[in-house]
């Protein structure tokens, strides 16, 4: 029944195809499974023996559902926004007549298309396999040089040589802190002790970030290969994947990857016939942002409340169950096989003098092309947002980009020429972080964004340090007051004072960085705070309590549509007469604005 | 209920009420017994079977693992995944991550509140759905997003969110 991939169909002499559908979380959420089953059904009904495979995230989340067609000549056509309804025409024109449906194509190997600018400046090392292969099949990974880096390390390099290679590549921790990975490995290797651990930190908790999820879903083996190489380098024989509970698909694919690697002798005893032994377990997080912090993460693996402890001792000396432990982020590990195979120099040649290599970013928010990109360090924020990201949605104004999640900050559009590297981004007051980039336009209120992040950190504080536990709560209360129009000018100084104290008297990075969103918005958007406090006005028209909905009598035709949709019956008036909104009853839900066809409702 | 757990005539607080629940707890404990750091995976598995963790359940897990119940309670209350209250048959998780926040997550929650009569952390009167706001589901490019059980719904509007729940 199943045709061999890309082989001529003997019966019809028609060239046939292989189809691959993107089934990462984004693809599934956009309806990938529906498209897949409809396609299988229609192919079967029309007796077309075409193989339909699946792959992980290719990055173009804004075009999901994505469908690739590989033809016999090796050409690849990518269709975007596919739906079951589009399939009959796609089958008729492309699969039967051999003419791709040009208007639905987002990428084609033989034709330039507008979406090519999404890829033009990317350099895909971490994402080299994502969207290019079936993540559930180890043979596809091995066909793409998978586990060759491990073989090279085990058979042709000493552990010291592996560490030197990683050190020379300039690879630094991609979880956000940017500590040199090779140095971390060296510390763990030099720690005395027979038992050592490797941990992969997949507790991607920053709201607005999905890099690690996509890599774990799209290419779990490359992360595991990186862990194995790290295990060989530091002298560990046991590893843990620590993955967020919110990522069920990533967990499922890691489990498959572990089982397949065990079957092929890539995990277990005497790997590849060498003396190296290593095995991997998976631990699912249980929902605590602070567990992204390494000491808290280890507490969680040990079955405790995930509360950070003082460092030193660092995990490299005393980590999991008191043994030397090396913890790296998902993206860091995924870089390692490429570095071992291609050499430190090739990696170090990418980037600028401050940071080497590439970085994966998750573009989200008010950007035209939300998705996953991997760019060389040293690219500017403007390039990422305007060239790769295609600018702001709906033609609106770029206002700021939030980098680094709750620990980071908002970089204003005026600093768009900032190069992306650990030094330059940190200099703005934001942080590189793990790679979330949430883009904001002129409808986003910066005070509200600061309030949003404080609300998050305040809830996620583990409670160990007083200033983090109570200080963030006080800051949140102040921000709530300001966004409700009850702020005072003295509140700004109070915020700055609390911010300083929380930063200096918290044990871990959660508390030390929690005030950053407030500090950066105060630094770059102080006028918005003042407008809320002094004028009781939200310039972005986002803070509900400060809004006023009014009907413009000259424009209102009295169609009654707004009155019917109003949930609190705040709108009154007779048919064909201008209506009026009662300010006391109005709950500012915006339903009337959405309904009015005559642009007769003014929001101020 | 049939057979008392201990010599005492009063039902031990460590014994959950239904035999099925007891079997699920015993099964999870047997699977992880002896493993280091078993508490969290055992609680995850028990919750997956029972839907939530009652005080009785926690006490039974504590007894099975030989760990003080205070410690189990400490773990169960620390992590947001663990539920100490009964839940509806289906779980609606509305994402309030950064991308969803700037794309109108609040309006999605409001729409669900008015159409289902259940706000954050509440269960519908018929016991079918429990609604929860969560920090980030990692589908940021499809914001605003929600999940019903394991199915994800992206690019929501207040109307489409209410419709998705209605049709589920």
Interface residues (C-beta under 8 A of the other chain):
Chain A: X25 X26 X28 X29 X30 X61 X62 X64 X204 X205 X206 X207 X208 X209 X210 X213 X244 X245 X246 X247 X248 X283 X284 X285 X286 X287 X288 X289 X300 X301 X302 X303 X304 X305 X306 X321 X362 X363 X364 X365 X366 X370 X371 X372 X402 X405 X436 X438 X440 X444 X449 X452 X453 X456 X460 X462 X567 X589 X590
Chain B: X36 X37 X38 X39 X40 X41 X43 X44 X74 X75 X78 X79 X80 X81 X82 X96 X97 X98 X99 X101 X102 X103 X107 X110 X114 X134 X135 X136 X137 X138 X139 X140 X141 X142 X143 X145 X150 X152 X153 X154 X155
